[in-house]
Amino acid sequence: MIKTRLATSPDADSISALLTANGGDRGGMLLGQWPREAIETRIANGQPIVVATDDEGRLLGALLTSEKGYDEAPPVQAMLKAWPGQADAYVYGPVCVSRDARGLGVLEALYAKLQATFPGREAILFIREDNPRSLKAHLRLGMREVARYDFGGKVLIVLSDRPDA
């Protein structure tokens, strides 16, 4: 059974390990560096991270969020220029599901918890164009493509979950 909840400081090590294992420098699609300290800072600053665990408490996936203006990472800033969204929109991502839990409904569970955490608010995210698996999974959640932009020679697709986007 998949259980979801908001992350707390003790989760920082396992979240960091999951994101780092799936980083671009290790053959994954995630941008950025995700040391434990960065995860702890996000949690301490009230930037919710949704985690999914199994019955034994093992981390199956993590979905980071931030308020607009919190994350100054260049790809996030470029995304918000391409699509700023509604005034109360928030930044969705990165999201990562462990390799052995993919295809089991973890993304859907993370997103459902996120919607309960931010009811009625627009989520804005980007996905690399060369990541069709993630793009397809997010389109299945009901998200829509709203913009595209180039970042470092890669095309990034901006998605929104706003129904009228």
Residue pairs with C-beta under 8 A, 6 or more apart in sequence:
1 54
1 55
2 52
2 53
2 54
2 60
2 104
2 105
2 106
2 109
3 52
3 53
3 54
3 55
4 50
4 51
4 52
4 53
4 109
4 110
4 112
4 113
5 50
5 51
5 53
5 113
6 48
6 49
6 50
6 51
6 113
6 117
7 15
7 39
7 43
7 48
7 49
7 50
7 51
7 62
8 43
9 40
9 43
9 44
11 39
11 43
11 49
11 51
11 59
11 62
12 36
12 39
12 40
12 43
13 36
14 59
15 34
15 39
15 49
15 51
15 59
15 62
16 34
16 35
16 36
16 38
16 39
18 59
18 61
18 62
18 96
18 98
19 30
19 34
19 39
19 62
19 94
19 96
20 26
20 33
20 34
20 35
21 28
22 28
22 29
22 30
22 96
23 30
23 31
23 32
23 33
23 34
24 30
24 31
28 96
29 128
29 130
29 131
29 134
30 94
30 96
31 73
31 75
31 94
31 128
32 73
32 75
32 94
34 94
39 49
42 49
42 64
42 66
43 49
45 70
47 64
47 65
47 66
47 67
47 70
48 65
48 114
48 117
49 62
49 63
49 64
49 65
50 62
50 63
50 65
50 110
50 113
50 114
50 117
51 59
51 61
51 62
51 63
51 110
52 59
52 60
52 61
52 62
52 97
52 101
52 106
52 109
52 110
52 113
53 59
53 60
54 60
54 101
59 98
60 97
60 98
60 101
60 104
60 106
61 95
61 96
61 97
61 98
61 101
61 106
61 107
61 109
61 110
62 95
62 96
62 110
63 92
63 93
63 95
63 110
63 111
63 113
63 114
64 93
64 94
64 95
65 90
65 91
65 92
65 93
65 114
65 118
65 123
66 76
66 90
66 91
67 90
67 91
68 80
68 84
68 85
68 89
68 90
68 91
70 91
71 91
74 151
75 126
75 151
75 156
76 91
76 126
78 149
78 151
78 156
79 91
79 124
79 125
79 126
79 147
79 149
79 156
79 158
80 91
80 124
81 149
82 147
82 148
82 149
82 158
83 124
83 146
83 147
83 158
83 160
85 122
85 124
85 160
85 162
86 121
86 122
86 162
88 121
88 122
89 121
89 122
89 123
89 124
89 160
89 162
90 118
90 121
90 122
90 123
90 124
91 123
91 124
91 125
92 114
92 123
92 124
92 125
92 161
93 125
93 126
95 107
95 110
95 125
97 106
97 107
97 110
98 106
107 137
107 141
108 141
111 141
114 123
122 160
122 161
122 162
122 165
123 143
123 160
123 161
124 158
124 159
124 160
125 138
125 143
125 158
125 159
126 149
126 156
126 157
126 158
126 159
127 134
127 135
127 138
127 156
127 157
127 159
128 134
128 154
128 155
128 156
128 157
129 135
129 148
129 154
129 155
129 156
129 157
130 154
130 155
135 157
135 159
138 159
139 145
139 159
141 161
142 161
143 159
143 160
143 161
144 159
144 160
144 161
144 162
144 165
145 157
145 158
145 159
146 158
146 159
146 160
146 165
147 157
147 158
148 155
148 156
148 157
148 158
149 155
149 156
149 158
150 156
